Amino acid sequence: MIRFIHTADIHFGMENYGRIDPKTGIHSRLLDFEQSLNSCIDHAIENNIDFFMFSGDAYKTATPSPTQQKLLMRCFMRLYQAKIPVVIVVGNHDNPLTFGKANSLDIFGCLPIDGFHLFAKPDSLLLQTKSGPIQIVGIPWPNRHNIALNDSYYGQTALDITDQISETLGRIIAKFAQKLDPKIPAILAGHLTVSNGLFSGSERKAIYGNDPVLLPSQLAIEPFDYVALGHLHRFQNLNEGGIPIVYSGSIDRVDFGERKETKGFCVVSITHDKHCSFDFIPLNTRPFIQIDVELEEEIDASDLTQTQQILQAIKQHQIKDAIVKITYKLPVSAVDQVDIKKIQLACSHSMHLVAIIPIRELAVRSYRSVLSNEMDLQTLLKSYFDSKENLKNRSDKLIEKTLQLQNDLDEHESI
């Protein structure tokens, strides 16, 4: 049996939340991502797996800082020292836009040591592991620089070029598959977009529509036993019951759109008779907590203030060492009286308070009720309060208070 770890989307450099760690001088989010990657590597070393499959996007950008490069190299060298081969596919974030420039992972293809295998262009590899050989077809992020197109793309629109890349890529994968030995375990590894993949968070608006897109039927073909993908941040198997087409997902949360997703990596096993199975291993990542509070209007002194309502909602969450965002929805006619300093103090034991965001709905225009002089005060009040969206749920209480005031006024005037 050949066993390997499949992971992707490390994204060193995602530093949109957090602060500088005083002990190391490194941003706390970079340390979070490093810890998640080291957890994957710990599992690989402890379980003596055969190789480590990384399916692209090591960095946030194609120009990582020296600190980011140092941390990634330090992590991957642990695998080298444990004699675990590392197979790397270049992702879109690793790829410079300019033709001729090196990608941010090219250094791993230039090291004068064995153990690192880089796919910067579509290619195949017969990897000899301690448990036997495995065939790997690697497809990096496709663009017109690493996918051979004919000259007809000149003068075409960007959408036409993207469609042509998708068609060409499908043919390339099929040609590689035809050349594989059907008796030897084989995987397809790529940094790709599949048509039925589910996006996470900001991916929905930042990715879809610009990517070359492949169909599951173009990937789940024989003799592949497993398709190891990167690019989409949500763990998912897109071909249940068939050859697994698996996105391992990002190893840590990139934004609040991913706050409800469990992050992890996959451990894949392929027997020599080509039976494949895999398990998703969750990682203990820093929680992202969004607290949404719908404030109730204060009617009398016994009601909680706006600030107290938010503080009460905060107590219902375990925010210690978490990344926190708070939104509060104000009643239509209410004045914002939230004490921001008290909210910040209540969140002082979180890792980072992203924002405290007020939300106010536009007032709905209400139409005047039909009133008449023949109506008594209680009926008039009932008609008025029921016409106000923000008051009708409390009309009985408001009417009672108003009638009490009227009675007090009548008694005072009669004295």
PyMOL commands that set and color helices and strands:
alter all, ss='L'
color gray80, all
select helices_A, chain A and resi 28-46+66-81+92-94+107-110+151-153+158-178+203-206+216-219+256-258+306-315+340-346+377-386+392-414
alter helices_A, ss='H'
color red, helices_A
select strands_A, chain A and resi 2-7+51-54+86-89+116-119+123-129+132-139+186-191+193-194+213-214+226-230+236-237+245-247+264-270+276-282+288-294+323-330+352-360
alter strands_A, ss='S'
color yellow, strands_A
deselect
rebuild
show_as cartoon
